[in-house]
Amino acid sequence: MTEEQTTPAETSGADSTAPSAVATEAPSSETPAPAATETSEAQAEAPKKRQTRKSTAKKTRTVELTLTVTGTADGEWQADLLHQGKRVVQALPVAAAAVSKAAAELNPEISETIEGVINEARQQHEAKLAELEAEVERVRKALAELEG
């Protein structure tokens, strides 16, 4: 048996907000004595590792980007991009297929909502197309009567 073991709750992820802890057993006759020395050496090196992490954390820089994608019921989509409060892109036209694909990559809830808007626009365009085709047919008939 090893000196350090995780508990079943830690491996199942049941309490992900609790700090992880390592259970330590007392050395048994199966565990050699030098292992305890290795553990104390590792504990002595731990503060050095923490200092390194602390110094690199100061060097970490966050980037603030705000992407806003807006769409209309007609299926027109556009994007605005802000970088640290400064507008980089404004009203850039975006294809509905690209918006749909990006939404699918982000999250199912986002994708479902956007797909609903795209489907509604598709239905409106199909209805408008049917009206226009009917109008074209009426104009063709009227033209044929004038020629005939």
C-alpha positions in Angstrom: 0.0 0.0 0.0 1.4 3.5 -0.8 1.9 6.2 1.7 -0.5 8.7 0.0 -4.0 7.7 -1.2 -7.0 9.7 -2.3 -10.4 9.1 -0.8 -13.3 7.8 -3.0 -15.0 11.3 -2.7 -12.0 12.9 -4.2 -11.8 10.6 -7.2 -15.5 10.8 -7.9 -15.5 14.6 -8.0 -18.6 14.7 -5.7 -17.4 17.8 -3.9 -15.4 19.8 -6.4 -15.5 23.0 -4.3 -13.7 21.5 -1.4 -9.9 21.6 -1.4 -8.3 18.3 -2.3 -6.8 16.5 0.6 -4.4 13.5 0.7 -4.9 10.9 3.4 -1.6 9.7 4.9 -1.3 6.4 6.7 1.3 5.6 9.3 4.2 3.6 7.9 3.5 -0.1 8.3 6.0 -3.0 8.1 5.5 -3.1 4.3 6.5 0.5 3.9 10.3 1.1 4.0 11.6 3.9 6.3 13.4 5.9 3.5 10.0 6.9 2.0 9.3 9.1 5.0 12.6 10.9 4.3 11.6 11.4 0.7 8.3 12.9 1.8 10.0 15.4 4.1 12.4 16.4 1.3 9.4 17.0 -1.0 7.7 19.1 1.7 10.9 21.2 2.0 10.9 21.8 -1.8 7.2 22.8 -1.8 7.7 26.4 -0.7 10.2 26.9 -3.5 7.6 25.8 -6.0 5.0 28.1 -4.5 7.4 31.1 -4.9 7.9 30.2 -8.6 4.1 30.1 -9.1 3.6 33.3 -7.3 6.1 35.2 -9.5 4.7 33.8 -12.8 1.2 34.8 -11.7 2.3 38.4 -11.7 3.4 38.0 -15.3 0.1 36.6 -16.4 -1.8 39.1 -18.5 -5.5 38.9 -19.2 -7.0 40.0 -22.5 -10.4 41.6 -22.6 -12.4 40.9 -25.8 -16.1 41.4 -26.2 -17.7 39.9 -29.3 -21.3 40.8 -29.8 -23.3 39.0 -32.5 -26.7 40.4 -33.4 -29.3 39.0 -35.7 -32.7 40.1 -37.1 -35.8 38.0 -37.7 -34.9 38.4 -41.4 -31.7 36.4 -40.9 -29.3 39.3 -41.1 -26.3 38.8 -38.8 -23.5 41.2 -37.8 -20.6 41.2 -35.3 -19.1 43.9 -33.2 -15.7 43.4 -31.5 -14.3 45.4 -28.6 -10.7 45.0 -27.4 -10.2 46.4 -23.9 -13.1 48.9 -24.4 -11.9 50.0 -27.9 -14.1 49.2 -30.9 -12.1 47.1 -33.3 -14.9 45.9 -35.6 -18.4 47.4 -36.0 -21.4 46.0 -37.9 -19.4 43.4 -39.8 -21.8 41.2 -41.8 -21.7 37.5 -40.7 -23.2 34.6 -42.5 -26.0 32.8 -40.7 -24.2 29.5 -41.3 -21.1 30.8 -39.5 -23.2 32.0 -36.6 -24.9 28.6 -36.3 -21.6 26.7 -36.5 -20.0 28.9 -33.8 -23.0 28.6 -31.5 -22.9 24.8 -31.9 -19.2 24.9 -30.7 -20.0 27.0 -27.7 -22.9 25.5 -25.9 -26.1 23.5 -26.7 -28.3 26.1 -25.0 -26.8 28.9 -27.1 -27.1 26.8 -30.2 -30.8 25.9 -29.6 -31.7 29.6 -29.2 -29.8 30.8 -32.3 -31.1 27.9 -34.4 -34.6 28.9 -33.4 -34.0 32.4 -34.7 -32.4 31.1 -37.9 -35.3 28.7 -38.5 -37.8 31.5 -38.0 -35.9 33.6 -40.6 -35.7 30.6 -42.9 -39.5 30.1 -42.7 -40.1 33.8 -43.4 -37.8 33.7 -46.5 -39.5 30.6 -47.8 -42.9 32.2 -47.4 -41.7 35.3 -49.2 -40.2 33.1 -52.0 -43.5 31.4 -52.5 -45.3 34.8 -52.8 -42.7 36.0 -55.3 -42.9 32.8 -57.3 -46.7 33.2 -57.5 -46.3 36.8 -58.6 -43.8 35.7 -61.3 -46.3 33.1 -62.5 -49.1 35.8 -62.7 -46.9 38.1 -64.6 -45.9 35.3 -67.1 -49.6 34.6 -67.7 -50.4 38.3 -68.3 -47.4 38.5 -70.6 -48.5 35.4 -72.6 -52.0 36.9 -73.0 -50.5 40.1 -74.4 -48.4 38.2 -76.9 -51.0 35.7 -77.9 
